[in-house]
């Protein structure tokens, strides 16, 4: 009897969806849910790396939040050549190498989760959903107190959160 052949379900949209001036909500998880990002040193190293990779790949980071076992990003492609798949591939690969240098093994779960944002999505509401993740998890009372969140595109700590809360379509 032949051994069944299983084909992994594709979890990506067509490649063209990840190119150009597009907005994304990305979640990258640590391997086995390990709380690797609880350590400020690793979060800082990865934040510096993320900044460098986003610059190389023409991306802006509208919002980010390093939670203990995952990373949320709201990214925006800044040029016709911005490639989200390539950015995340390069970022995660280099991050894995740099994390080994400080003693962290098996940093990432394979792949990442993405949601392409549309013109109908409120980018500020998505950002505040990301900023409020530590509040929802009971880690802080005010999102501004979480040291591993931010934006490189606006001064989020002085901004007022939106009235309408963002509800991710997968929840």
N, CA, C and O of each residue as an XYZ file, in Angstrom:
684
protein
N       0.850     -1.171      0.000
C       0.000      0.000      0.000
C       0.899      1.239      0.000
O       1.843      1.313      0.787
N       0.618      2.216     -0.877
C       1.462      3.417     -0.942
C       1.270      4.293      0.300
O       0.189      4.347      0.887
N       2.343      4.970      0.675
C       2.305      5.903      1.802
C       1.610      7.178      1.327
O       1.938      7.708      0.266
N       0.644      7.673      2.116
C      -0.039      8.896      1.680
C       0.927     10.074      1.632
O       1.812     10.215      2.477
N       0.736     10.898      0.641
C       1.553     12.089      0.470
C       0.717     13.292      0.886
O      -0.335     13.559      0.305
N       1.194     14.015      1.897
C       0.460     15.178      2.381
C       1.097     16.437      1.827
O       2.315     16.610      1.875
N       0.274     17.291      1.314
C       0.739     18.565      0.811
C       0.292     19.642      1.791
O      -0.888     19.759      2.121
N       1.252     20.413      2.240
C       0.929     21.483      3.172
C       0.090     22.537      2.452
O       0.391     22.936      1.327
N      -0.958     22.970      3.123
C      -1.836     23.992      2.568
C      -1.053     25.299      2.432
O      -0.339     25.704      3.349
N      -1.194     25.944      1.289
C      -0.546     27.229      1.103
C      -1.248     28.253      1.971
O      -2.474     28.356      1.967
N      -0.458     29.006      2.713
C      -1.049     30.023      3.571
C      -0.692     31.423      3.100
O      -0.790     32.374      3.875
N      -0.292     31.565      1.884
C       0.060     32.861      1.325
C      -0.840     33.185      0.138
O      -1.308     32.311     -0.591
N      -1.050     34.462     -0.010
C      -1.748     34.967     -1.180
C      -0.772     34.944     -2.355
O       0.407     34.643     -2.169
N      -1.241     35.254     -3.549
C      -0.291     35.334     -4.676
C       0.837     36.321     -4.369
O       0.631     37.334     -3.701
N       2.010     36.009     -4.863
C       3.217     36.799     -4.581
C       3.020     38.287     -4.844
O       3.562     39.119     -4.116
N       2.262     38.629     -5.862
C       2.054     40.036     -6.221
C       1.390     40.836     -5.100
O       1.524     42.059     -5.053
N       0.680     40.164     -4.205
C       0.008     40.848     -3.088
C       0.999     41.393     -2.067
O       0.638     42.224     -1.234
N       2.230     40.935     -2.126
C       3.235     41.318     -1.133
C       4.244     42.330     -1.674
O       5.284     42.571     -1.062
N       3.929     42.910     -2.808
C       4.842     43.843     -3.455
C       4.249     45.245     -3.509
O       3.039     45.415     -3.664
N       5.105     46.236     -3.381
C       4.693     47.615     -3.600
C       4.151     48.321     -2.373
O       4.466     47.974     -1.234
N       3.327     49.319     -2.640
C       2.759     50.201     -1.609
C       1.553     49.528     -0.967
O       0.412     49.821     -1.325
N       1.796     48.648     -0.042
C       0.752     47.865      0.611
C       0.940     47.970      2.119
O       2.059     48.156      2.598
N      -0.157     47.851      2.869
C      -0.113     47.826      4.336
C      -0.341     46.397      4.805
O      -1.142     45.669      4.219
N       0.366     45.990      5.866
C       0.297     44.625      6.382
C       0.191     44.628      7.903
O       0.759     45.479      8.587
N      -0.540     43.665      8.400
C      -0.527     43.340      9.836
C       0.149     41.976      9.906
O      -0.374     40.988      9.390
N       1.314     41.928     10.547
C       2.147     40.726     10.597
C       2.276     40.255     12.046
O       2.411     41.063     12.965
N       2.232     38.950     12.231
C       2.558     38.348     13.527
C       3.582     37.245     13.284
O       3.360     36.338     12.483
N       4.701     37.341     13.988
C       5.740     36.308     13.938
C       5.894     35.762     15.352
O       6.136     36.517     16.294
N       5.752     34.456     15.494
C       5.779     33.809     16.817
C       7.121     33.135     17.081
O       7.828     32.727     16.159
N       7.448     33.031     18.358
C       8.658     32.311     18.741
C       8.393     30.805     18.679
O       7.250     30.355     18.762
N       9.452     30.059     18.535
C       9.364     28.597     18.512
C       8.799     28.101     19.836
O       9.284     28.469     20.906
N       7.777     27.270     19.756
C       7.146     26.636     20.919
C       6.665     27.652     21.958
O       6.542     27.324     23.137
N       6.396     28.873     21.524
C       5.869     29.886     22.439
C       6.836     30.325     23.527
O       6.425     30.833     24.570
N       8.126     30.124     23.273
C       9.133     30.505     24.278
C       9.132     32.024     24.475
O       9.021     32.764     23.497
N       9.254     32.504     25.713
C       9.204     33.950     25.984
C      10.550     34.647     25.721
O      11.074     35.344     26.591
N      11.094     34.455     24.529
C      12.406     35.005     24.191
C      12.460     36.531     24.264
O      13.498     37.106     24.590
N      11.332     37.183     23.956
C      11.354     38.644     23.886
C      11.123     39.301     25.238
O      10.967     40.520     25.321
N      11.100     38.504     26.291
C      11.022     39.062     27.644
C      12.355     39.685     28.039
O      12.433     40.464     28.989
N      13.378     39.340     27.315
C      14.725     39.823     27.612
C      14.986     41.090     26.805
O      14.986     41.063     25.575
N      15.205     42.182     27.495
C      15.400     43.469     26.841
C      16.538     43.478     25.847
O      16.464     44.154     24.821
N      17.599     42.730     26.140
C      18.751     42.712     25.245
C      18.362     42.175     23.874
O      18.730     42.763     22.857
N      17.626     41.068     23.827
C      17.229     40.490     22.552
C      16.246     41.404     21.826
O      16.361     41.597     20.615
N      15.293     41.962     22.544
C      14.330     42.869     21.912
C      15.057     44.060     21.285
O      14.709     44.480     20.182
N      16.049     44.603     21.966
C      16.789     45.740     21.425
C      17.581     45.336     20.183
O      17.585     46.061     19.188
N      18.243     44.196     20.234
C      19.002     43.711     19.076
C      18.069     43.543     17.879
O      18.399     43.957     16.767
N      16.900     42.935     18.109
C      15.969     42.697     17.011
C      15.330     43.985     16.512
O      15.034     44.110     15.324
N      15.120     44.925     17.390
C      14.566     46.214     16.975
C      15.549     46.958     16.072
O      15.151     47.539     15.062
N      16.823     46.939     16.434
C      17.849     47.553     15.583
C      17.929     46.849     14.235
O      18.054     47.495     13.195
N      17.857     45.533     14.259
C      17.881     44.755     13.021
C      16.647     45.060     12.169
O      16.758     45.230     10.955
N      15.483     45.129     12.796
C      14.250     45.430     12.064
C      14.362     46.790     11.377
O      13.975     46.940     10.218
N      14.891     47.775     12.095
C      15.060     49.109     11.506
C      15.968     49.035     10.266
O      15.655     49.621      9.229
N      17.072     48.326     10.377
C      18.007     48.214      9.258
C      17.375     47.480      8.079
O      17.521     47.906      6.933
N      16.675     46.382      8.353
C      16.061     45.610      7.273
C      14.915     46.383      6.610
O      14.741     46.316      5.393
N      14.146     47.107      7.402
C      13.062     47.904      6.817
C      13.620     48.997      5.924
O      13.044     49.308      4.881
N      14.732     49.578      6.327
C      15.386     50.591      5.509
C      15.871     49.976      4.184
O      15.665     50.553      3.116
N      16.509     48.817      4.263
C      17.012     48.131      3.062
C      15.897     47.734      2.105
O      16.079     47.764      0.888
N      14.746     47.363      2.650
C      13.647     46.838      1.839
C      12.532     47.859      1.604
O      11.466     47.507      1.099
N      12.773     49.108      1.966
C      11.814     50.212      1.737
C      10.470     49.978      2.418
O       9.420     49.974      1.776
N      10.531     49.783      3.739
C       9.318     49.636      4.536
C       9.326     50.620      5.681
O      10.377     50.940      6.237
N       8.144     51.097      6.029
C       7.948     51.860      7.242
C       7.276     50.979      8.267
O       6.498     50.091      7.915
N       7.567     51.215      9.522
C       6.915     50.479     10.603
C       5.960     51.454     11.289
O       6.378     52.331     12.045
N       4.674     51.280     11.009
C       3.654     52.140     11.581
C       3.414     51.775     13.042
O       3.107     52.641     13.862
N       3.553     50.498     13.359
C       3.418     50.051     14.749
C       4.168     48.736     14.916
O       4.201     47.897     14.015
N       4.771     48.579     16.094
C       5.383     47.296     16.441
C       5.163     47.042     17.923
O       4.995     47.969     18.715
N       5.169     45.764     18.276
C       5.096     45.375     19.681
C       5.737     43.996     19.828
O       5.256     43.003     19.284
N       6.843     43.968     20.583
C       7.462     42.703     20.938
C       6.792     42.220     22.218
O       7.013     42.778     23.293
N       5.980     41.191     22.097
C       5.390     40.530     23.255
C       6.369     39.431     23.687
O       7.307     39.138     22.946
N       6.184     38.818     24.856
C       7.161     37.796     25.272
C       7.383     36.679     24.240
O       8.510     36.211     24.072
N       6.320     36.252     23.553
C       6.477     35.114     22.639
C       6.044     35.386     21.202
O       5.886     34.447     20.421
N       5.850     36.637     20.846
C       5.542     36.968     19.458
C       5.791     38.443     19.184
O       5.953     39.250     20.099
N       5.817     38.765     17.914
C       6.042     40.123     17.451
C       4.889     40.521     16.546
O       4.547     39.797     15.611
N       4.289     41.674     16.825
C       3.271     42.254     15.938
C       3.887     43.423     15.200
O       4.624     44.218     15.783
N       3.583     43.527     13.916
C       4.045     44.638     13.093
C       2.913     45.149     12.229
O       2.127     44.368     11.692
N       2.831     46.458     12.096
C       2.012     47.053     11.044
C       3.007     47.732     10.116
O       3.603     48.755     10.453
N       3.168     47.144      8.952
C       4.161     47.582      7.983
C       3.495     48.262      6.799
O       2.354     47.961      6.448
N       4.227     49.184      6.193
C       3.758     49.810      4.958
C       4.912     49.840      3.966
O       6.011     50.298      4.277
N       4.634     49.338      2.763
C       5.618     49.400      1.687
C       5.756     50.832      1.207
O       4.757     51.505      0.953
N       6.980     51.297      1.084
C       7.225     52.698      0.731
C       7.623     52.899     -0.727
O       7.766     54.034     -1.183
N       7.802     51.807     -1.454
C       8.178     51.938     -2.862
C       7.522     50.824     -3.674
O       6.956     49.879     -3.124
N       7.612     50.960     -4.986
C       7.091     49.918     -5.874
C       7.861     48.615     -5.706
O       7.362     47.545     -6.056
N       9.084     48.704     -5.169
C       9.951     47.530     -5.023
C       9.893     46.909     -3.635
O      10.579     45.920     -3.379
N       9.093     47.463     -2.737
C       8.960     46.882     -1.393
C       8.412     45.468     -1.519
O       7.441     45.235     -2.239
N       9.033     44.526     -0.819
C       8.666     43.107     -0.900
C       8.574     42.563      0.524
O       9.592     42.300      1.164
N       7.353     42.398      1.008
C       7.140     41.978      2.396
C       7.678     40.581      2.664
O       8.232     40.331      3.735
N       7.526     39.673      1.719
C       8.029     38.306      1.914
C       9.546     38.327      2.072
O      10.090     37.687      2.972
N      10.218     39.052      1.208
C      11.675     39.134      1.273
C      12.124     39.829      2.560
O      13.082     39.390      3.196
N      11.446     40.904      2.946
C      11.779     41.591      4.194
C      11.712     40.627      5.372
O      12.658     40.531      6.154
N      10.602     39.916      5.500
C      10.426     39.024      6.650
C      11.384     37.843      6.598
O      11.880     37.403      7.635
N      11.645     37.333      5.419
C      12.627     36.245      5.270
C      13.999     36.703      5.759
O      14.650     36.020      6.550
N      14.425     37.869      5.276
C      15.744     38.375      5.656
C      15.799     38.731      7.145
O      16.759     38.385      7.833
N      14.775     39.419      7.635
C      14.745     39.809      9.044
C      14.807     38.583      9.954
O      15.627     38.530     10.870
N      13.951     37.611      9.706
C      13.916     36.435     10.574
C      15.210     35.628     10.482
O      15.682     35.100     11.488
N      15.783     35.530      9.286
C      17.028     34.778      9.123
C      18.187     35.412      9.868
O      18.915     34.728     10.587
N      18.363     36.712      9.702
C      19.449     37.405     10.391
C      19.183     37.430     11.900
O      20.110     37.295     12.699
N      17.913     37.605     12.284
C      17.558     37.599     13.710
C      17.924     36.270     14.360
O      18.406     36.242     15.493
N      17.701     35.182     13.655
C      18.054     33.859     14.172
C      19.552     33.785     14.442
O      19.983     33.306     15.491
N      20.337     34.263     13.487
C      21.792     34.248     13.639
C      22.241     35.136     14.791
O      23.076     34.733     15.602
N      21.692     36.338     14.866
C      22.105     37.265     15.931
C      21.649     36.781     17.306
O      22.341     37.003     18.299
N      20.501     36.127     17.370
C      20.027     35.638     18.672
C      20.911     34.500     19.183
O      21.107     34.361     20.390
N      21.442     33.690     18.270
C      22.357     32.617     18.682
C      23.596     33.189     19.354
O      24.147     32.588     20.276
N      24.031     34.357     18.885
C      25.236     34.985     19.445
C      25.029     35.398     20.903
O      26.001     35.559     21.641
N      23.767     35.570     21.325
C      23.525     35.901     22.732
C      22.860     34.740     23.472
O      22.275     34.923     24.540
N      22.959     33.540     22.886
C      22.551     32.333     23.593
C      21.117     31.887     23.403
O      20.658     30.995     24.117
N      20.395     32.474     22.466
C      19.001     32.073     22.227
C      18.963     31.162     21.005
O      19.370     31.549     19.909
N      18.474     29.963     21.212
C      18.355     28.986     20.127
C      16.891     28.850     19.719
O      15.987     29.144     20.502
N      16.671     28.404     18.491
C      15.315     28.144     17.988
C      14.394     29.344     18.229
O      13.375     29.237     18.911
N      14.774     30.470     17.661
C      14.056     31.715     17.917
C      12.640     31.710     17.367
O      11.699     32.011     18.102
N      12.463     31.377     16.100
C      11.177     31.570     15.434
C      10.425     30.282     15.136
O      11.027     29.244     14.863
N       9.129     30.364     15.190
C       8.243     29.373     14.591
C       8.374     29.556     13.071
O       8.668     30.655     12.600
N       8.157     28.497     12.322
C       8.244     28.582     10.865
C       7.181     29.543     10.335
O       6.034     29.517     10.781
N       7.565     30.376      9.398
C       6.632     31.269      8.727
C       6.200     32.430      9.596
O       6.870     32.788     10.565
N       5.083     33.006      9.238
C       4.493     34.120      9.968
C       3.041     34.233      9.512
O       2.639     33.645      8.508
N       2.280     34.990     10.261
C       0.886     35.227      9.923
C       0.776     36.623      9.353
O       1.396     37.559      9.859
N      -0.011     36.765      8.301
C      -0.159     38.086      7.709
C      -1.622     38.369      7.393
O      -2.425     37.468      7.152
N      -1.922     39.635      7.405
C      -3.224     40.127      6.965
C      -2.958     41.394      6.170
O      -2.394     42.355      6.694
N      -3.360     41.396      4.911
C      -3.203     42.588      4.099
C      -4.319     43.556      4.452
O      -5.500     43.211      4.418
N      -3.923     44.758      4.788
C      -4.895     45.777      5.158
C      -5.386     46.484      3.899
O      -4.638     46.646      2.935
N      -6.630     46.895      3.918
C      -7.232     47.566      2.769
C      -7.458     49.040      3.087
O      -7.208     49.497      4.202
N      -7.929     49.759      2.100
C      -8.249     51.174      2.313
C      -9.379     51.345      3.320
O      -9.514     52.407      3.926
N     -10.186     50.314      3.501
C     -11.281     50.377      4.470
C     -10.814     50.181      5.908
O     -11.535     50.520      6.846
N      -9.622     49.643      6.084
C      -9.086     49.436      7.432
C      -8.537     50.759      7.971
O      -7.873     51.505      7.252
N      -8.818     51.034      9.227
C      -8.311     52.229      9.896
C      -6.911     51.899     10.412
O      -6.757     51.144     11.373
N      -5.896     52.467      9.769
C      -4.505     52.147     10.126
C      -4.175     52.538     11.564
O      -3.382     51.864     12.222
N      -4.769     53.609     12.051
C      -4.546     53.995     13.449
C      -5.169     52.986     14.402
O      -4.573     52.645     15.424
N      -6.358     52.509     14.074
C      -7.020     51.517     14.931
C      -6.211     50.220     14.970
O      -6.100     49.588     16.021
N      -5.649     49.826     13.835
C      -4.800     48.627     13.799
C      -3.574     48.851     14.685
O      -3.190     47.968     15.453
N      -2.960     50.031     14.579
C      -1.791     50.338     15.398
C      -2.143     50.258     16.882
O      -1.385     49.692     17.669
N      -3.287     50.822     17.265
C      -3.667     50.796     18.680
C      -4.039     49.401     19.137
O      -3.869     49.076     20.313
N      -4.538     48.573     18.248
C      -4.763     47.171     18.587
C      -3.416     46.538     18.955
O      -3.321     45.792     19.929
N      -2.380     46.841     18.173
C      -1.041     46.321     18.435
C      -0.497     46.882     19.743
O       0.006     46.130     20.577
N      -0.593     48.206     19.931
C      -0.066     48.832     21.145
C      -0.753     48.307     22.405
O      -0.131     48.214     23.463
N      -2.038     47.965     22.288
C      -2.800     47.511     23.456
C      -2.640     46.031     23.762
O      -3.227     45.545     24.729
N      -1.873     45.306     22.978
C      -1.676     43.885     23.234
C      -1.132     43.628     24.635
O      -1.644     42.731     25.305
N      -0.126     44.358     25.123
C       0.356     44.106     26.494
C      -0.705     44.406     27.558
O      -0.691     43.804     28.631
N      -1.614     45.324     27.268
C      -2.708     45.624     28.201
C      -3.680     44.450     28.231
O      -4.080     43.999     29.305
N      -4.060     43.952     27.051
C      -4.980     42.815     26.978
C      -4.416     41.585     27.676
O      -5.168     40.780     28.225
N      -3.102     41.437     27.658
C      -2.450     40.283     28.293
C      -2.130     40.521     29.764
O      -1.562     39.648     30.420
N      -2.486     41.683     30.287
C      -2.282     41.970     31.699
C      -0.844     42.288     32.085
O      -0.484     42.171     33.256
N      -0.023     42.683     31.131
C       1.382     42.972     31.412
C       1.590     44.409     31.881
O       2.523     44.684     32.637
N       0.732     45.325     31.441
C       0.765     46.730     31.861
C      -0.675     47.246     31.874
O      -1.577     46.638     31.298
N      -0.862     48.385     32.547
C      -2.196     49.003     32.566
C      -2.357     50.025     31.447
O      -3.470     50.263     30.979
N      -1.263     50.624     31.022
C      -1.272     51.635     29.970
C      -0.294     51.174     28.888
O       0.846     50.836     29.205
N      -0.710     51.152     27.625
C       0.185     50.652     26.576
C       1.484     51.445     26.470
O       2.498     50.917     26.014
N       1.459     52.695     26.882
C       2.662     53.533     26.808
C       3.748     53.072     27.798
O       4.904     53.481     27.691
N       3.371     52.228     28.748
C       4.332     51.717     29.722
C       5.107     50.499     29.221
O       6.103     50.113     29.832
N       4.669     49.895     28.127
C       5.356     48.714     27.601
C       6.608     49.170     26.860
O       6.501     49.958     25.921
N       7.784     48.704     27.249
C       9.024     49.220     26.655
C       9.337     48.699     25.259
O      10.261     49.192     24.611
N       8.586     47.715     24.788
C       8.922     47.081     23.510
C       7.890     47.364     22.432
O       7.673     46.528     21.555
N       7.249     48.528     22.479
C       6.278     48.954     21.469
C       6.722     50.282     20.904
O       7.480     51.023     21.531
N       6.234     50.575     19.698
C       6.544     51.876     19.131
C       6.086     52.027     17.706
O       5.413     51.166     17.139
N       6.476     53.157     17.146
C       6.216     53.483     15.747
C       7.383     54.309     15.253
O       7.961     55.094     16.006
N       7.728     54.136     13.996
C       8.759     54.965     13.400
C       8.135     55.997     12.477
O       8.840     56.727     11.781
N       6.800     56.053     12.476
C       6.123     56.945     11.539
C       5.310     58.031     12.227
O       4.928     59.006     11.581
N       5.038     57.889     13.515
C       4.338     58.934     14.256
C       4.651     58.790     15.739
O       5.075     57.728     16.193
N       4.437     59.863     16.484
C       4.708     59.862     17.920
C       3.494     59.272     18.631
O       2.606     59.999     19.075
N       3.470     57.961     18.731
C       2.283     57.261     19.222
C       2.019     57.527     20.705
O       0.872     57.447     21.146
N       3.041     57.835     21.466
C       2.833     58.055     22.901
C       2.098     59.369     23.184
O       1.560     59.559     24.275
N       2.076     60.269     22.206
C       1.329     61.522     22.351
C      -0.008     61.467     21.612
O      -0.829     62.375     21.745
N      -0.224     60.426     20.848
C      -1.448     60.309     20.049
C      -2.602     59.784     20.908
O      -2.395     59.117     21.921
N      -3.795     60.101     20.480
C      -5.000     59.615     21.143
C      -5.484     58.399     20.364
O      -5.559     58.431     19.136
N      -5.809     57.339     21.072
C      -6.305     56.130     20.425
C      -7.641     56.383     19.742
O      -8.374     57.292     20.133
N      -7.964     55.596     18.734
C      -9.217     55.781     18.000
C     -10.431     55.409     18.855
O     -10.332     54.610     19.786
N     -11.559     55.996     18.525
C     -12.808     55.680     19.217
C     -13.253     54.266     18.862
O     -13.632     53.485     19.735
N     -13.204     53.952     17.585
C     -13.589     52.613     17.112
C     -12.414     51.660     17.275
O     -11.333     51.917     16.746
N     -12.611     50.573     17.993
C     -11.566     49.568     18.173
C     -11.470     48.694     16.924
O     -12.480     48.410     16.281
N     -10.272     48.275     16.589
C     -10.052     47.361     15.485
C     -10.353     45.949     15.965
O      -9.891     45.533     17.028
N     -11.115     45.232     15.191
C     -11.401     43.817     15.467
C     -10.816     43.002     14.326
O     -11.360     43.012     13.222
N      -9.723     42.301     14.572
C      -9.132     41.519     13.498
C     -10.133     40.523     12.919
O     -10.891     39.903     13.665
N     -10.141     40.369     11.619
C     -11.116     39.465     10.989
C     -10.953     38.004     11.384
O     -11.892     37.223     11.223
N      -9.788     37.611     11.898
C      -9.588     36.212     12.282
C     -10.050     35.931     13.708
O     -10.011     34.782     14.146
N     -10.478     36.937     14.428
C     -10.942     36.721     15.817
C     -12.438     36.598     15.863
O     -13.010     36.414     16.938
